């Protein structure tokens, strides 16, 4: 009988039930559940971890992206350069403000934003670059920073998959004008529900996000701007503070697993991205020409996999009538047709990984 290896085991990820229950009990007994001391403590700890001056906790990752763009003045008609192969949330944050996503192809060897393609996409209406650290691998922030400075552009990054990733020894979340994070339960740093944050070293931008998350209100019943309601709650903040202490250790486990996959799969007729010690391997992607057949085979062997992402944003029905989406993007479309994600998470055993590798090699030997 084949073993059952899920794509992701969240039960194992949150297995320390006694600690979680103790945290929950403490929050319940405090009588303070929204925007209290635990949120402030997490914001300070996560800002320090990201090497940024400020962190503002918000309700989820999409709203983190949207609020940081709005706080920086992005609005109707502004052109924002963004990777074409990202998850749709990155694009939704742009279009929600009436701004225009300028979709740029990734490099196939990294699956991340290609700075050379960024340069060709610039024009007089370009306002900003929004990089994405896809799959946990950091984009080339050093080169993108040079481009942004040379052309007077704002630089943002979507860090939803990259908690703890580094570029030249400096963590993502501290490079650009602002960064957006998600703490969805599947993330490297996840909570028990939705959560997000904006990090920045710009005090004015941080204060604007604080207003936007809380009805535009700097104090109760006084509304300075038109804001919304997007607040990280005390319970999730307390859980995140505890889990942040273990993030580096868990990321290192992900790197070990990624290295083991790479050294044992790189000789097969599929594409494995080269090992990157700066990545935190939120997702382990393969590019497989016969993707669907391999996925079906692995399913029969009891191995869970996912596709990130089967339909790129410019081909989604919600954007069918937008002029900027009427483009052919061969690299992005190839990735959508070939990407297959293997199980990779803290708690995946060496024996399970070995079985996964053996089954992939069996598929190709046949």
C-alpha positions in Angstrom: 0.0 0.0 0.0 1.4 3.4 -1.0 2.1 5.9 1.8 0.0 9.1 1.9 2.1 12.2 1.8 0.0 15.4 1.7 1.2 18.4 -0.2 1.2 20.3 3.1 0.6 19.2 6.7 -0.7 22.1 8.6 -1.7 20.0 11.6 2.0 19.2 12.1 2.9 22.8 11.6 0.7 23.9 14.5 1.3 20.8 16.6 2.4 22.5 19.8 -1.2 22.6 21.1 -0.3 23.3 24.7 1.6 26.4 23.8 -1.1 27.6 21.4 -3.8 27.0 24.1 -1.8 28.9 26.7 -1.4 31.9 24.3 -5.1 31.9 23.5 -6.0 31.7 27.2 -3.8 34.6 28.0 -5.4 36.7 25.3 -8.9 35.8 26.3 -8.3 36.6 29.9 -6.7 40.0 29.0 -10.0 41.4 27.8 -8.2 43.2 24.9 -8.7 41.7 21.5 -8.1 44.4 18.8 -5.1 46.8 18.4 -3.6 46.2 21.9 -0.2 45.5 23.4 0.3 42.1 21.6 -0.1 43.8 18.2 2.4 46.5 19.2 4.8 43.9 20.5 4.6 41.8 17.3 4.9 44.9 15.1 8.1 45.9 16.9 9.6 42.4 16.8 8.8 41.9 13.1 10.1 45.3 12.1 13.4 44.5 13.8 13.5 41.0 12.2 13.0 42.5 8.7 15.5 45.3 9.5 12.9 47.9 8.9 11.9 50.9 11.1 8.2 50.2 11.2 5.7 47.4 10.9 1.9 47.9 10.7 -0.2 44.8 11.3 -3.3 44.5 9.0 -6.1 42.1 8.2 -4.5 40.1 5.4 -1.8 40.1 2.7 -3.9 41.6 -0.1 -4.9 44.6 2.0 -1.3 45.0 3.1 -0.3 45.4 -0.6 -3.3 47.7 -1.4 -2.8 49.9 1.6 0.9 50.4 1.1 0.4 51.4 -2.5 -2.4 53.8 -1.5 -0.4 55.2 1.3 2.4 56.0 -1.1 0.1 57.9 -3.4 -0.5 55.3 -6.1 -3.8 55.9 -7.8 -5.8 56.2 -11.0 -3.8 55.6 -14.2 -0.4 55.1 -12.5 1.6 52.4 -14.3 3.1 49.8 -12.0 5.6 47.3 -13.3 4.9 43.8 -11.8 5.9 40.2 -12.7 3.4 38.6 -15.0 3.7 35.1 -13.3 2.7 36.2 -9.8 -0.4 35.2 -7.8 -3.4 37.3 -8.7 -3.4 39.1 -5.3 -0.5 41.2 -6.4 -2.4 42.4 -9.5 -5.7 42.9 -7.6 -3.9 45.3 -5.2 -2.9 47.4 -8.2 -6.3 47.4 -10.1 -8.3 48.1 -6.9 -6.7 51.6 -6.9 -7.4 52.2 -10.6 -3.7 51.8 -11.4 -2.4 49.9 -14.4 -0.3 46.7 -14.0 2.5 46.5 -16.5 3.2 42.8 -16.8 6.8 41.9 -17.2 8.1 38.4 -18.0 10.2 36.5 -15.5 13.6 34.9 -16.0 13.1 31.2 -16.7 16.2 30.2 -14.7 14.9 31.9 -11.5 11.1 32.3 -12.2 11.5 35.8 -10.8 11.2 39.3 -12.2 13.7 40.0 -14.9 15.4 43.4 -14.5 16.2 43.6 -18.2 12.6 43.2 -19.0 11.8 45.9 -16.4 14.0 48.4 -18.3 12.2 47.7 -21.6 8.8 48.2 -20.0 9.6 51.7 -18.6 7.9 54.8 -20.0 7.0 58.4 -18.8 3.9 57.1 -17.0 5.7 54.5 -14.9 5.3 55.3 -11.3 6.6 52.2 -9.4 8.0 48.7 -9.5 6.3 46.0 -7.4 8.6 43.0 -7.1 7.4 39.6 -5.9 9.6 37.1 -4.1 7.9 34.2 -5.7 8.1 30.7 -4.1 10.2 32.2 -1.3 13.1 33.1 -3.6 14.1 36.8 -3.4 13.9 38.9 -6.5 17.0 40.8 -7.6 16.3 43.7 -5.3 19.9 45.1 -5.7 19.4 45.6 -9.4 15.8 46.7 -9.1 16.8 49.3 -6.5 19.4 50.7 -9.0 16.7 51.0 -11.7 14.2 52.6 -9.3 16.7 55.2 -8.2 17.9 55.9 -11.7 14.4 56.6 -13.0 12.9 58.1 -9.9 10.5 55.3 -9.3 8.9 54.0 -6.1 10.0 50.4 -5.2 7.7 48.0 -3.4 7.8 44.2 -2.9 5.2 41.5 -2.2 6.8 39.4 0.5 3.8 37.1 1.1 6.0 34.0 0.3 9.4 35.1 1.6 9.5 35.7 5.3 13.2 35.7 6.2 14.6 35.7 2.7 17.7 37.8 2.2 19.5 39.8 -0.6 23.1 40.5 0.0 22.7 39.7 3.7 19.7 42.1 4.1 16.2 40.8 4.7 13.3 41.4 2.3 10.9 43.9 3.9 13.7 46.5 4.3 14.8 47.3 0.7 12.1 49.4 -0.9 9.6 52.1 0.0 7.3 49.5 1.6 6.7 45.8 1.7 3.6 43.7 2.1 3.4 40.4 4.0 0.7 37.8 4.4 0.4 35.6 7.5 -2.1 33.1 6.0 -1.7 29.8 7.8 0.2 28.2 4.9 3.0 30.8 4.9 6.5 30.3 6.4 5.3 32.6 9.2 1.6 31.9 9.5 -1.2 32.4 12.1 -4.4 30.7 12.8 -6.5 32.7 10.3 -5.9 35.7 8.1 -3.3 38.3 8.9 -0.9 40.7 7.2 1.6 43.5 7.7 3.3 46.4 5.9 6.9 47.1 6.7 8.7 50.4 5.8 11.3 52.8 7.0 9.2 55.8 6.0 7.4 57.2 9.1 4.8 59.1 7.0 3.9 56.0 5.0 3.7 53.9 8.2 1.4 56.5 9.8 -0.8 56.6 6.7 -1.2 52.8 6.7 -2.1 52.9 10.4 -4.9 55.4 9.5 -6.1 53.4 6.5 -6.4 50.1 8.6 -8.6 51.8 11.2 -11.3 53.8 9.5 -8.9 56.7 8.9 -9.0 57.4 12.6 -5.9 58.5 14.6 -8.1 58.5 17.7 -11.6 57.2 18.5 -14.4 58.9 16.7 -12.1 61.3 14.8 -11.6 60.3 11.1 -8.9 62.2 9.4 -9.1 60.3 6.0 -11.4 57.8 4.3 -10.0 54.6 5.7 -11.2 51.0 6.1 -11.2 48.2 8.6 -8.2 45.9 8.2 -6.6 45.2 11.6 -4.4 42.4 12.8 -6.0 41.1 16.0 -4.4 40.5 19.4 -4.8 36.7 19.2 -3.1 36.4 15.8 -0.4 38.8 16.8 0.4 36.8 19.9 0.7 33.6 17.9 2.9 35.3 15.3 5.2 36.6 18.0 5.7 33.1 19.3 6.1 31.6 15.9 8.6 34.3 14.8 11.1 32.9 17.4 11.2 29.7 15.4 11.1 31.1 11.8 14.8 30.9 11.0 15.0 27.3 12.2 12.0 26.3 10.1 13.4 28.1 7.1 16.6 26.2 7.5 14.7 23.0 7.4 13.1 24.1 4.2 16.5 24.8 2.7 17.8 21.4 3.6 14.8 19.7 2.0 15.1 21.9 -1.2 18.8 21.0 -1.5 18.0 17.3 -1.2 15.4 17.5 -4.0 17.8 19.5 -6.2 20.7 17.2 -5.9 18.6 14.2 -6.7 16.4 15.5 -9.5 18.6 17.8 -11.5 19.7 15.1 -14.0 16.1 14.4 -15.1 14.4 15.9 -18.1 12.6 18.6 -16.1 13.7 22.0 -14.8 14.8 22.4 -11.2 15.8 26.0 -10.2 19.4 26.1 -8.9 19.8 26.0 -5.1 19.7 29.5 -3.6 20.8 29.8 0.1 19.0 33.2 0.3 15.6 31.6 -0.5 13.2 30.4 2.2 11.5 27.8 -0.1 7.9 28.6 0.6 7.2 26.5 -2.5 9.4 24.0 -4.3 8.6 24.4 -8.1 9.5 22.2 -11.0 8.9 22.9 -14.6 7.8 19.7 -16.2 6.8 19.5 -19.9 4.6 16.4 -19.1 3.3 18.1 -15.9 -0.2 16.6 -15.9 1.0 13.1 -16.5 3.6 13.3 -13.7 1.0 14.8 -11.3 -1.5 12.0 -12.0 1.3 9.4 -11.5 2.3 10.9 -8.2 -1.3 11.1 -7.0 -1.6 7.3 -7.7 1.6 6.8 -5.5 0.0 8.7 -2.6 1.9 11.9 -3.1 0.2 15.3 -3.0 1.2 18.1 -5.3 -0.1 21.5 -6.4 0.2 23.8 -9.4 1.3 27.4 -8.8 -0.5 28.8 -10.8 -2.5 27.1 -13.5 -4.0 30.4 -15.0 -1.8 33.5 -15.1 -3.4 36.8 -14.1 -3.7 38.2 -17.7 -5.7 35.2 -18.7 -8.1 35.3 -15.7 -11.8 35.9 -16.6 -12.0 38.9 -14.3 -9.5 40.8 -16.5 -10.8 39.7 -19.9 -11.9 43.3 -20.8 -8.8 45.2 -19.6 -6.5 46.5 -22.4 -3.4 45.8 -20.4 -4.3 42.1 -20.2 -4.5 41.6 -24.0 -1.0 40.4 -24.3 0.9 37.2 -25.1 3.5 36.3 -22.5 5.3 33.1 -23.6 7.5 32.6 -20.6 4.6 33.2 -18.1 2.3 31.0 -20.1 5.0 28.2 -20.3 5.3 28.4 -16.5 1.6 28.1 -16.0 1.5 25.0 -18.3 4.5 23.3 -16.7 4.9 24.3 -13.0 4.4 21.5 -10.4 5.1 22.0 -6.7 6.4 19.2 -4.6 5.7 18.7 -0.8 8.2 20.8 1.2 7.5 21.9 4.8 8.9 21.5 8.3 7.9 18.0 9.4 8.3 16.3 6.0 10.7 13.4 6.8 13.8 12.4 5.0 12.1 9.0 4.3 9.1 10.7 2.7 11.3 12.9 0.6 13.3 9.9 -0.6 10.1 8.1 -1.6 8.9 11.2 -3.6 12.3 11.3 -5.4 12.2 7.6 -6.1 8.7 7.8 -7.6 9.6 10.7 -9.8 12.7 8.8 -11.0 10.5 5.7 -11.6 8.1 7.9 -13.7 11.0 8.9 -16.0 12.6 5.5 -16.1 9.4 4.1 -17.4 
